């Protein structure tokens, strides 16, 4: 089933790296701004819900930053 492929998709397949880079480039500053806002609210109010929100936003920022690094490496290896 898998061994007898007749298509050309492995040779001609293209990944939408520019779209992915654009989305990550937008998500990173937004997530950083959200993290700063949520940390400020957590300090100002003392409510733990803001801390949870800050952790989630920081995780999104870290994910976007890692994604940008991976995309940069992959785009550099293009033929």
PDB file with SEQRES, HELIX, SHEET and CRYST1 records, atoms N, CA, C and O in Angstrom:
SEQRES   1 A   79  UNK UNK UNK UNK UNK UNK UNK UNK UNK UNK UNK UNK UNK          
SEQRES   2 A   79  UNK UNK UNK UNK UNK UNK UNK UNK UNK UNK UNK UNK UNK          
SEQRES   3 A   79  UNK UNK UNK UNK UNK UNK UNK UNK UNK UNK UNK UNK UNK          
SEQRES   4 A   79  UNK UNK UNK UNK UNK UNK UNK UNK UNK UNK UNK UNK UNK          
SEQRES   5 A   79  UNK UNK UNK UNK UNK UNK UNK UNK UNK UNK UNK UNK UNK          
SEQRES   6 A   79  UNK UNK UNK UNK UNK UNK UNK UNK UNK UNK UNK UNK UNK          
SEQRES   7 A   79  UNK                                                          
HELIX    1 AA1 UNK A    9  UNK A   12  1                                   4    
HELIX    2 AA2 UNK A   17  UNK A   45  1                                  29    
HELIX    3 AA3 UNK A   48  UNK A   76  1                                  29    
CRYST1    1.000    1.000    1.000  90.00  90.00  90.00 P 1           1          
ATOM      1  N   UNK A   1       0.816  -1.192   0.000  1.00  0.00           N  
ATOM      2  CA  UNK A   1       0.000   0.000   0.000  1.00  0.00           C  
ATOM      3  C   UNK A   1       0.863   1.260   0.000  1.00  0.00           C  
ATOM      4  O   UNK A   1       0.667   2.145  -0.833  1.00  0.00           O  
ATOM      5  N   UNK A   2       1.825   1.347   0.937  1.00  0.00           N  
ATOM      6  CA  UNK A   2       2.633   2.553   1.043  1.00  0.00           C  
ATOM      7  C   UNK A   2       3.849   2.531   0.123  1.00  0.00           C  
ATOM      8  O   UNK A   2       4.344   3.592  -0.258  1.00  0.00           O  
ATOM      9  N   UNK A   3       4.334   1.368  -0.235  1.00  0.00           N  
ATOM     10  CA  UNK A   3       5.559   1.273  -1.002  1.00  0.00           C  
ATOM     11  C   UNK A   3       5.406   1.554  -2.487  1.00  0.00           C  
ATOM     12  O   UNK A   3       6.403   1.849  -3.146  1.00  0.00           O  
ATOM     13  N   UNK A   4       4.216   1.477  -3.036  1.00  0.00           N  
ATOM     14  CA  UNK A   4       4.048   1.636  -4.476  1.00  0.00           C  
ATOM     15  C   UNK A   4       3.384   2.964  -4.839  1.00  0.00           C  
ATOM     16  O   UNK A   4       2.384   2.984  -5.557  1.00  0.00           O  
ATOM     17  N   UNK A   5       3.922   4.039  -4.360  1.00  0.00           N  
ATOM     18  CA  UNK A   5       3.385   5.365  -4.689  1.00  0.00           C  
ATOM     19  C   UNK A   5       3.783   5.747  -6.104  1.00  0.00           C  
ATOM     20  O   UNK A   5       4.914   5.522  -6.533  1.00  0.00           O  
ATOM     21  N   UNK A   6       2.846   6.320  -6.808  1.00  0.00           N  
ATOM     22  CA  UNK A   6       3.169   6.773  -8.157  1.00  0.00           C  
ATOM     23  C   UNK A   6       3.082   8.294  -8.289  1.00  0.00           C  
ATOM     24  O   UNK A   6       3.385   8.844  -9.348  1.00  0.00           O  
ATOM     25  N   UNK A   7       2.679   8.958  -7.240  1.00  0.00           N  
ATOM     26  CA  UNK A   7       2.547  10.419  -7.278  1.00  0.00           C  
ATOM     27  C   UNK A   7       3.874  11.116  -7.096  1.00  0.00           C  
ATOM     28  O   UNK A   7       4.889  10.477  -6.818  1.00  0.00           O  
ATOM     29  N   UNK A   8       3.869  12.424  -7.251  1.00  0.00           N  
ATOM     30  CA  UNK A   8       5.098  13.204  -7.106  1.00  0.00           C  
ATOM     31  C   UNK A   8       5.070  14.102  -5.878  1.00  0.00           C  
ATOM     32  O   UNK A   8       5.881  15.020  -5.763  1.00  0.00           O  
ATOM     33  N   UNK A   9       4.144  13.845  -4.959  1.00  0.00           N  
ATOM     34  CA  UNK A   9       4.017  14.748  -3.824  1.00  0.00           C  
ATOM     35  C   UNK A   9       5.265  14.851  -2.954  1.00  0.00           C  
ATOM     36  O   UNK A   9       5.522  15.945  -2.452  1.00  0.00           O  
ATOM     37  N   UNK A  10       6.062  13.807  -2.732  1.00  0.00           N  
ATOM     38  CA  UNK A  10       7.256  14.014  -1.906  1.00  0.00           C  
ATOM     39  C   UNK A  10       8.262  14.971  -2.546  1.00  0.00           C  
ATOM     40  O   UNK A  10       8.963  15.686  -1.831  1.00  0.00           O  
ATOM     41  N   UNK A  11       8.347  14.998  -3.874  1.00  0.00           N  
ATOM     42  CA  UNK A  11       9.294  15.879  -4.544  1.00  0.00           C  
ATOM     43  C   UNK A  11       8.769  17.308  -4.647  1.00  0.00           C  
ATOM     44  O   UNK A  11       9.545  18.261  -4.580  1.00  0.00           O  
ATOM     45  N   UNK A  12       7.468  17.459  -4.809  1.00  0.00           N  
ATOM     46  CA  UNK A  12       6.897  18.776  -5.084  1.00  0.00           C  
ATOM     47  C   UNK A  12       6.086  19.351  -3.935  1.00  0.00           C  
ATOM     48  O   UNK A  12       5.509  20.430  -4.069  1.00  0.00           O  
ATOM     49  N   UNK A  13       6.031  18.659  -2.822  1.00  0.00           N  
ATOM     50  CA  UNK A  13       5.230  19.153  -1.706  1.00  0.00           C  
ATOM     51  C   UNK A  13       5.824  20.448  -1.162  1.00  0.00           C  
ATOM     52  O   UNK A  13       7.040  20.575  -1.022  1.00  0.00           O  
ATOM     53  N   UNK A  14       4.967  21.391  -0.862  1.00  0.00           N  
ATOM     54  CA  UNK A  14       5.422  22.675  -0.334  1.00  0.00           C  
ATOM     55  C   UNK A  14       4.698  22.960   0.976  1.00  0.00           C  
ATOM     56  O   UNK A  14       3.481  22.806   1.087  1.00  0.00           O  
ATOM     57  N   UNK A  15       5.465  23.371   1.938  1.00  0.00           N  
ATOM     58  CA  UNK A  15       4.906  23.716   3.236  1.00  0.00           C  
ATOM     59  C   UNK A  15       4.643  25.222   3.266  1.00  0.00           C  
ATOM     60  O   UNK A  15       5.458  26.000   2.770  1.00  0.00           O  
ATOM     61  N   UNK A  16       3.529  25.633   3.834  1.00  0.00           N  
ATOM     62  CA  UNK A  16       3.233  27.074   3.906  1.00  0.00           C  
ATOM     63  C   UNK A  16       4.040  27.756   5.019  1.00  0.00           C  
ATOM     64  O   UNK A  16       3.468  28.280   5.975  1.00  0.00           O  
ATOM     65  N   UNK A  17       5.364  27.744   4.888  1.00  0.00           N  
ATOM     66  CA  UNK A  17       6.214  28.287   5.937  1.00  0.00           C  
ATOM     67  C   UNK A  17       6.036  29.791   6.114  1.00  0.00           C  
ATOM     68  O   UNK A  17       6.096  30.293   7.236  1.00  0.00           O  
ATOM     69  N   UNK A  18       5.818  30.512   5.020  1.00  0.00           N  
ATOM     70  CA  UNK A  18       5.640  31.963   5.138  1.00  0.00           C  
ATOM     71  C   UNK A  18       4.359  32.302   5.901  1.00  0.00           C  
ATOM     72  O   UNK A  18       4.335  33.251   6.684  1.00  0.00           O  
ATOM     73  N   UNK A  19       3.311  31.539   5.677  1.00  0.00           N  
ATOM     74  CA  UNK A  19       2.049  31.764   6.409  1.00  0.00           C  
ATOM     75  C   UNK A  19       2.251  31.433   7.880  1.00  0.00           C  
ATOM     76  O   UNK A  19       1.809  32.168   8.763  1.00  0.00           O  
ATOM     77  N   UNK A  20       2.926  30.313   8.130  1.00  0.00           N  
ATOM     78  CA  UNK A  20       3.195  29.923   9.508  1.00  0.00           C  
ATOM     79  C   UNK A  20       4.056  30.960  10.215  1.00  0.00           C  
ATOM     80  O   UNK A  20       3.836  31.277  11.383  1.00  0.00           O  
ATOM     81  N   UNK A  21       5.050  31.489   9.481  1.00  0.00           N  
ATOM     82  CA  UNK A  21       5.912  32.519  10.067  1.00  0.00           C  
ATOM     83  C   UNK A  21       5.121  33.787  10.364  1.00  0.00           C  
ATOM     84  O   UNK A  21       5.337  34.430  11.391  1.00  0.00           O  
ATOM     85  N   UNK A  22       4.214  34.143   9.476  1.00  0.00           N  
ATOM     86  CA  UNK A  22       3.378  35.324   9.706  1.00  0.00           C  
ATOM     87  C   UNK A  22       2.493  35.169  10.928  1.00  0.00           C  
ATOM     88  O   UNK A  22       2.364  36.090  11.734  1.00  0.00           O  
ATOM     89  N   UNK A  23       1.885  34.003  11.059  1.00  0.00           N  
ATOM     90  CA  UNK A  23       1.031  33.762  12.226  1.00  0.00           C  
ATOM     91  C   UNK A  23       1.833  33.777  13.521  1.00  0.00           C  
ATOM     92  O   UNK A  23       1.391  34.334  14.526  1.00  0.00           O  
ATOM     93  N   UNK A  24       3.010  33.165  13.495  1.00  0.00           N  
ATOM     94  CA  UNK A  24       3.850  33.158  14.695  1.00  0.00           C  
ATOM     95  C   UNK A  24       4.362  34.559  15.015  1.00  0.00           C  
ATOM     96  O   UNK A  24       4.487  34.931  16.182  1.00  0.00           O  
ATOM     97  N   UNK A  25       4.659  35.334  13.968  1.00  0.00           N  
ATOM     98  CA  UNK A  25       5.142  36.701  14.184  1.00  0.00           C  
ATOM     99  C   UNK A  25       4.058  37.604  14.770  1.00  0.00           C  
ATOM    100  O   UNK A  25       4.366  38.561  15.481  1.00  0.00           O  
ATOM    101  N   UNK A  26       2.815  37.311  14.482  1.00  0.00           N  
ATOM    102  CA  UNK A  26       1.708  38.065  15.075  1.00  0.00           C  
ATOM    103  C   UNK A  26       1.424  37.564  16.489  1.00  0.00           C  
ATOM    104  O   UNK A  26       1.157  38.355  17.394  1.00  0.00           O  
ATOM    105  N   UNK A  27       1.483  36.259  16.670  1.00  0.00           N  
ATOM    106  CA  UNK A  27       1.156  35.669  17.977  1.00  0.00           C  
ATOM    107  C   UNK A  27       2.182  36.033  19.042  1.00  0.00           C  
ATOM    108  O   UNK A  27       1.823  36.237  20.201  1.00  0.00           O  
ATOM    109  N   UNK A  28       3.448  36.116  18.665  1.00  0.00           N  
ATOM    110  CA  UNK A  28       4.491  36.377  19.658  1.00  0.00           C  
ATOM    111  C   UNK A  28       4.320  37.708  20.384  1.00  0.00           C  
ATOM    112  O   UNK A  28       4.288  37.706  21.614  1.00  0.00           O  
ATOM    113  N   UNK A  29       4.207  38.849  19.693  1.00  0.00           N  
ATOM    114  CA  UNK A  29       4.042  40.100  20.444  1.00  0.00           C  
ATOM    115  C   UNK A  29       2.707  40.191  21.186  1.00  0.00           C  
ATOM    116  O   UNK A  29       2.629  40.771  22.269  1.00  0.00           O  
ATOM    117  N   UNK A  30       1.659  39.612  20.591  1.00  0.00           N  
ATOM    118  CA  UNK A  30       0.366  39.623  21.283  1.00  0.00           C  
ATOM    119  C   UNK A  30       0.428  38.801  22.572  1.00  0.00           C  
ATOM    120  O   UNK A  30      -0.098  39.213  23.605  1.00  0.00           O  
ATOM    121  N   UNK A  31       1.068  37.647  22.502  1.00  0.00           N  
ATOM    122  CA  UNK A  31       1.177  36.802  23.697  1.00  0.00           C  
ATOM    123  C   UNK A  31       2.075  37.460  24.747  1.00  0.00           C  
ATOM    124  O   UNK A  31       1.804  37.358  25.944  1.00  0.00           O  
ATOM    125  N   UNK A  32       3.134  38.129  24.309  1.00  0.00           N  
ATOM    126  CA  UNK A  32       3.983  38.833  25.268  1.00  0.00           C  
ATOM    127  C   UNK A  32       3.232  39.974  25.948  1.00  0.00           C  
ATOM    128  O   UNK A  32       3.352  40.173  27.157  1.00  0.00           O  
ATOM    129  N   UNK A  33       2.458  40.718  25.163  1.00  0.00           N  
ATOM    130  CA  UNK A  33       1.658  41.802  25.742  1.00  0.00           C  
ATOM    131  C   UNK A  33       0.616  41.252  26.712  1.00  0.00           C  
ATOM    132  O   UNK A  33       0.391  41.822  27.779  1.00  0.00           O  
ATOM    133  N   UNK A  34      -0.010  40.152  26.338  1.00  0.00           N  
ATOM    134  CA  UNK A  34      -1.003  39.530  27.219  1.00  0.00           C  
ATOM    135  C   UNK A  34      -0.348  39.034  28.505  1.00  0.00           C  
ATOM    136  O   UNK A  34      -0.919  39.175  29.586  1.00  0.00           O  
ATOM    137  N   UNK A  35       0.836  38.461  28.394  1.00  0.00           N  
ATOM    138  CA  UNK A  35       1.549  37.986  29.580  1.00  0.00           C  
ATOM    139  C   UNK A  35       1.847  39.134  30.531  1.00  0.00           C  
ATOM    140  O   UNK A  35       1.637  39.022  31.739  1.00  0.00           O  
ATOM    141  N   UNK A  36       2.336  40.235  29.982  1.00  0.00           N  
ATOM    142  CA  UNK A  36       2.646  41.404  30.822  1.00  0.00           C  
ATOM    143  C   UNK A  36       1.387  41.929  31.494  1.00  0.00           C  
ATOM    144  O   UNK A  36       1.401  42.251  32.683  1.00  0.00           O  
ATOM    145  N   UNK A  37       0.295  42.018  30.735  1.00  0.00           N  
ATOM    146  CA  UNK A  37      -0.965  42.500  31.297  1.00  0.00           C  
ATOM    147  C   UNK A  37      -1.458  41.584  32.416  1.00  0.00           C  
ATOM    148  O   UNK A  37      -1.865  42.056  33.478  1.00  0.00           O  
ATOM    149  N   UNK A  38      -1.419  40.269  32.173  1.00  0.00           N  
ATOM    150  CA  UNK A  38      -1.925  39.318  33.163  1.00  0.00           C  
ATOM    151  C   UNK A  38      -1.055  39.294  34.419  1.00  0.00           C  
ATOM    152  O   UNK A  38      -1.569  39.137  35.527  1.00  0.00           O  
ATOM    153  N   UNK A  39       0.250  39.449  34.252  1.00  0.00           N  
ATOM    154  CA  UNK A  39       1.125  39.509  35.421  1.00  0.00           C  
ATOM    155  C   UNK A  39       0.815  40.765  36.238  1.00  0.00           C  
ATOM    156  O   UNK A  39       0.756  40.717  37.466  1.00  0.00           O  
ATOM    157  N   UNK A  40       0.620  41.876  35.549  1.00  0.00           N  
ATOM    158  CA  UNK A  40       0.257  43.118  36.236  1.00  0.00           C  
ATOM    159  C   UNK A  40      -1.049  42.949  37.021  1.00  0.00           C  
ATOM    160  O   UNK A  40      -1.147  43.359  38.177  1.00  0.00           O  
ATOM    161  N   UNK A  41      -2.051  42.338  36.374  1.00  0.00           N  
ATOM    162  CA  UNK A  41      -3.337  42.137  37.050  1.00  0.00           C  
ATOM    163  C   UNK A  41      -3.193  41.177  38.233  1.00  0.00           C  
ATOM    164  O   UNK A  41      -3.843  41.352  39.264  1.00  0.00           O  
ATOM    165  N   UNK A  42      -2.335  40.160  38.079  1.00  0.00           N  
ATOM    166  CA  UNK A  42      -2.123  39.213  39.179  1.00  0.00           C  
ATOM    167  C   UNK A  42      -1.487  39.904  40.376  1.00  0.00           C  
ATOM    168  O   UNK A  42      -1.843  39.633  41.523  1.00  0.00           O  
ATOM    169  N   UNK A  43      -0.548  40.795  40.103  1.00  0.00           N  
ATOM    170  CA  UNK A  43       0.106  41.531  41.194  1.00  0.00           C  
ATOM    171  C   UNK A  43      -0.855  42.541  41.810  1.00  0.00           C  
ATOM    172  O   UNK A  43      -0.898  42.697  43.030  1.00  0.00           O  
ATOM    173  N   UNK A  44      -1.625  43.224  40.969  1.00  0.00           N  
ATOM    174  CA  UNK A  44      -2.525  44.270  41.460  1.00  0.00           C  
ATOM    175  C   UNK A  44      -3.690  43.709  42.272  1.00  0.00           C  
ATOM    176  O   UNK A  44      -4.063  44.281  43.296  1.00  0.00           O  
ATOM    177  N   UNK A  45      -4.262  42.606  41.826  1.00  0.00           N  
ATOM    178  CA  UNK A  45      -5.451  42.080  42.498  1.00  0.00           C  
ATOM    179  C   UNK A  45      -5.162  40.944  43.458  1.00  0.00           C  
ATOM    180  O   UNK A  45      -5.907  40.733  44.415  1.00  0.00           O  
ATOM    181  N   UNK A  46      -4.083  40.207  43.212  1.00  0.00           N  
ATOM    182  CA  UNK A  46      -3.763  39.073  44.072  1.00  0.00           C  
ATOM    183  C   UNK A  46      -4.590  37.834  43.776  1.00  0.00           C  
ATOM    184  O   UNK A  46      -4.499  36.846  44.505  1.00  0.00           O  
ATOM    185  N   UNK A  47      -5.390  37.866  42.726  1.00  0.00           N  
ATOM    186  CA  UNK A  47      -6.212  36.712  42.368  1.00  0.00           C  
ATOM    187  C   UNK A  47      -5.394  35.725  41.541  1.00  0.00           C  
ATOM    188  O   UNK A  47      -4.642  36.116  40.648  1.00  0.00           O  
ATOM    189  N   UNK A  48      -5.552  34.448  41.853  1.00  0.00           N  
ATOM    190  CA  UNK A  48      -4.739  33.427  41.191  1.00  0.00           C  
ATOM    191  C   UNK A  48      -5.157  33.180  39.745  1.00  0.00           C  
ATOM    192  O   UNK A  48      -4.380  32.621  38.971  1.00  0.00           O  
ATOM    193  N   UNK A  49      -6.365  33.582  39.369  1.00  0.00           N  
ATOM    194  CA  UNK A  49      -6.805  33.359  37.995  1.00  0.00           C  
ATOM    195  C   UNK A  49      -5.925  34.122  37.007  1.00  0.00           C  
ATOM    196  O   UNK A  49      -5.693  33.656  35.892  1.00  0.00           O  
ATOM    197  N   UNK A  50      -5.439  35.285  37.411  1.00  0.00           N  
ATOM    198  CA  UNK A  50      -4.574  36.074  36.526  1.00  0.00           C  
ATOM    199  C   UNK A  50      -3.210  35.403  36.355  1.00  0.00           C  
ATOM    200  O   UNK A  50      -2.593  35.508  35.295  1.00  0.00           O  
ATOM    201  N   UNK A  51      -2.748  34.724  37.383  1.00  0.00           N  
ATOM    202  CA  UNK A  51      -1.491  33.991  37.283  1.00  0.00           C  
ATOM    203  C   UNK A  51      -1.614  32.848  36.286  1.00  0.00           C  
ATOM    204  O   UNK A  51      -0.706  32.606  35.492  1.00  0.00           O  
ATOM    205  N   UNK A  52      -2.727  32.157  36.332  1.00  0.00           N  
ATOM    206  CA  UNK A  52      -2.973  31.062  35.382  1.00  0.00           C  
ATOM    207  C   UNK A  52      -3.019  31.610  33.959  1.00  0.00           C  
ATOM    208  O   UNK A  52      -2.445  31.024  33.041  1.00  0.00           O  
ATOM    209  N   UNK A  53      -3.699  32.726  33.786  1.00  0.00           N  
ATOM    210  CA  UNK A  53      -3.772  33.346  32.460  1.00  0.00           C  
ATOM    211  C   UNK A  53      -2.381  33.774  31.979  1.00  0.00           C  
ATOM    212  O   UNK A  53      -2.058  33.628  30.801  1.00  0.00           O  
ATOM    213  N   UNK A  54      -1.566  34.298  32.888  1.00  0.00           N  
ATOM    214  CA  UNK A  54      -0.207  34.712  32.520  1.00  0.00           C  
ATOM    215  C   UNK A  54       0.635  33.519  32.093  1.00  0.00           C  
ATOM    216  O   UNK A  54       1.418  33.620  31.149  1.00  0.00           O  
ATOM    217  N   UNK A  55       0.485  32.409  32.769  1.00  0.00           N  
ATOM    218  CA  UNK A  55       1.237  31.201  32.409  1.00  0.00           C  
ATOM    219  C   UNK A  55       0.814  30.692  31.037  1.00  0.00           C  
ATOM    220  O   UNK A  55       1.655  30.281  30.238  1.00  0.00           O  
ATOM    221  N   UNK A  56      -0.481  30.719  30.763  1.00  0.00           N  
ATOM    222  CA  UNK A  56      -0.978  30.276  29.456  1.00  0.00           C  
ATOM    223  C   UNK A  56      -0.455  31.194  28.352  1.00  0.00           C  
ATOM    224  O   UNK A  56       0.006  30.716  27.315  1.00  0.00           O  
ATOM    225  N   UNK A  57      -0.523  32.492  28.565  1.00  0.00           N  
ATOM    226  CA  UNK A  57      -0.040  33.441  27.566  1.00  0.00           C  
ATOM    227  C   UNK A  57       1.471  33.302  27.365  1.00  0.00           C  
ATOM    228  O   UNK A  57       1.954  33.418  26.238  1.00  0.00           O  
ATOM    229  N   UNK A  58       2.206  33.061  28.421  1.00  0.00           N  
ATOM    230  CA  UNK A  58       3.650  32.872  28.308  1.00  0.00           C  
ATOM    231  C   UNK A  58       3.965  31.589  27.528  1.00  0.00           C  
ATOM    232  O   UNK A  58       4.922  31.551  26.755  1.00  0.00           O  
ATOM    233  N   UNK A  59       3.168  30.552  27.729  1.00  0.00           N  
ATOM    234  CA  UNK A  59       3.367  29.307  26.975  1.00  0.00           C  
ATOM    235  C   UNK A  59       3.121  29.524  25.481  1.00  0.00           C  
ATOM    236  O   UNK A  59       3.825  28.964  24.640  1.00  0.00           O  
ATOM    237  N   UNK A  60       2.123  30.336  25.163  1.00  0.00           N  
ATOM    238  CA  UNK A  60       1.866  30.660  23.751  1.00  0.00           C  
ATOM    239  C   UNK A  60       3.037  31.456  23.175  1.00  0.00           C  
ATOM    240  O   UNK A  60       3.443  31.220  22.037  1.00  0.00           O  
ATOM    241  N   UNK A  61       3.575  32.383  23.937  1.00  0.00           N  
ATOM    242  CA  UNK A  61       4.714  33.178  23.469  1.00  0.00           C  
ATOM    243  C   UNK A  61       5.943  32.307  23.236  1.00  0.00           C  
ATOM    244  O   UNK A  61       6.638  32.471  22.234  1.00  0.00           O  
ATOM    245  N   UNK A  62       6.211  31.392  24.145  1.00  0.00           N  
ATOM    246  CA  UNK A  62       7.356  30.494  23.987  1.00  0.00           C  
ATOM    247  C   UNK A  62       7.163  29.593  22.773  1.00  0.00           C  
ATOM    248  O   UNK A  62       8.104  29.362  22.015  1.00  0.00           O  
ATOM    249  N   UNK A  63       5.955  29.085  22.587  1.00  0.00           N  
ATOM    250  CA  UNK A  63       5.665  28.239  21.431  1.00  0.00           C  
ATOM    251  C   UNK A  63       5.851  29.001  20.130  1.00  0.00           C  
ATOM    252  O   UNK A  63       6.416  28.465  19.176  1.00  0.00           O  
ATOM    253  N   UNK A  64       5.387  30.239  20.077  1.00  0.00           N  
ATOM    254  CA  UNK A  64       5.547  31.055  18.867  1.00  0.00           C  
ATOM    255  C   UNK A  64       7.018  31.351  18.605  1.00  0.00           C  
ATOM    256  O   UNK A  64       7.454  31.336  17.454  1.00  0.00           O  
ATOM    257  N   UNK A  65       7.783  31.620  19.648  1.00  0.00           N  
ATOM    258  CA  UNK A  65       9.207  31.902  19.470  1.00  0.00           C  
ATOM    259  C   UNK A  65       9.946  30.669  18.953  1.00  0.00           C  
ATOM    260  O   UNK A  65      10.779  30.781  18.054  1.00  0.00           O  
ATOM    261  N   UNK A  66       9.653  29.514  19.505  1.00  0.00           N  
ATOM    262  CA  UNK A  66      10.272  28.277  19.037  1.00  0.00           C  
ATOM    263  C   UNK A  66       9.870  28.001  17.595  1.00  0.00           C  
ATOM    264  O   UNK A  66      10.699  27.578  16.789  1.00  0.00           O  
ATOM    265  N   UNK A  67       8.619  28.234  17.272  1.00  0.00           N  
ATOM    266  CA  UNK A  67       8.144  28.024  15.908  1.00  0.00           C  
ATOM    267  C   UNK A  67       8.884  28.931  14.931  1.00  0.00           C  
ATOM    268  O   UNK A  67       9.242  28.493  13.837  1.00  0.00           O  
ATOM    269  N   UNK A  68       9.118  30.177  15.303  1.00  0.00           N  
ATOM    270  CA  UNK A  68       9.865  31.092  14.436  1.00  0.00           C  
ATOM    271  C   UNK A  68      11.298  30.616  14.214  1.00  0.00           C  
ATOM    272  O   UNK A  68      11.828  30.743  13.110  1.00  0.00           O  
ATOM    273  N   UNK A  69      11.924  30.072  15.247  1.00  0.00           N  
ATOM    274  CA  UNK A  69      13.281  29.553  15.105  1.00  0.00           C  
ATOM    275  C   UNK A  69      13.296  28.346  14.164  1.00  0.00           C  
ATOM    276  O   UNK A  69      14.166  28.243  13.298  1.00  0.00           O  
ATOM    277  N   UNK A  70      12.346  27.445  14.331  1.00  0.00           N  
ATOM    278  CA  UNK A  70      12.266  26.261  13.469  1.00  0.00           C  
ATOM    279  C   UNK A  70      12.003  26.671  12.025  1.00  0.00           C  
ATOM    280  O   UNK A  70      12.618  26.134  11.104  1.00  0.00           O  
ATOM    281  N   UNK A  71      11.100  27.612  11.825  1.00  0.00           N  
ATOM    282  CA  UNK A  71      10.782  28.073  10.472  1.00  0.00           C  
ATOM    283  C   UNK A  71      12.002  28.717   9.833  1.00  0.00           C  
ATOM    284  O   UNK A  71      12.270  28.501   8.651  1.00  0.00           O  
ATOM    285  N   UNK A  72      12.734  29.496  10.594  1.00  0.00           N  
ATOM    286  CA  UNK A  72      13.932  30.147  10.047  1.00  0.00           C  
ATOM    287  C   UNK A  72      14.947  29.117   9.597  1.00  0.00           C  
ATOM    288  O   UNK A  72      15.556  29.269   8.537  1.00  0.00           O  
ATOM    289  N   UNK A  73      15.141  28.065  10.390  1.00  0.00           N  
ATOM    290  CA  UNK A  73      16.075  27.006  10.013  1.00  0.00           C  
ATOM    291  C   UNK A  73      15.597  26.276   8.766  1.00  0.00           C  
ATOM    292  O   UNK A  73      16.394  25.984   7.875  1.00  0.00           O  
ATOM    293  N   UNK A  74      14.313  25.981   8.696  1.00  0.00           N  
ATOM    294  CA  UNK A  74      13.782  25.256   7.538  1.00  0.00           C  
ATOM    295  C   UNK A  74      13.807  26.093   6.266  1.00  0.00           C  
ATOM    296  O   UNK A  74      14.059  25.565   5.182  1.00  0.00           O  
ATOM    297  N   UNK A  75      13.552  27.378   6.384  1.00  0.00           N  
ATOM    298  CA  UNK A  75      13.581  28.237   5.200  1.00  0.00           C  
ATOM    299  C   UNK A  75      15.014  28.422   4.697  1.00  0.00           C  
ATOM    300  O   UNK A  75      15.230  28.650   3.507  1.00  0.00           O  
ATOM    301  N   UNK A  76      15.985  28.326   5.596  1.00  0.00           N  
ATOM    302  CA  UNK A  76      17.373  28.437   5.200  1.00  0.00           C  
ATOM    303  C   UNK A  76      17.867  27.216   4.443  1.00  0.00           C  
ATOM    304  O   UNK A  76      18.841  27.297   3.695  1.00  0.00           O  
ATOM    305  N   UNK A  77      17.200  26.087   4.634  1.00  0.00           N  
ATOM    306  CA  UNK A  77      17.602  24.856   3.981  1.00  0.00           C  
ATOM    307  C   UNK A  77      16.857  24.609   2.669  1.00  0.00           C  
ATOM    308  O   UNK A  77      16.998  23.543   2.069  1.00  0.00           O  
ATOM    309  N   UNK A  78      16.084  25.565   2.230  1.00  0.00           N  
ATOM    310  CA  UNK A  78      15.336  25.379   0.978  1.00  0.00           C  
ATOM    311  C   UNK A  78      16.265  25.403  -0.225  1.00  0.00           C  
ATOM    312  O   UNK A  78      17.255  26.134  -0.242  1.00  0.00           O  
ATOM    313  N   UNK A  79      15.939  24.596  -1.233  1.00  0.00           N  
ATOM    314  CA  UNK A  79      16.786  24.596  -2.439  1.00  0.00           C  
ATOM    315  C   UNK A  79      16.624  25.845  -3.274  1.00  0.00           C  
ATOM    316  O   UNK A  79      17.271  25.981  -4.312  1.00  0.00           O  
TER     317      UNK A  79                                                      
END                                                                             
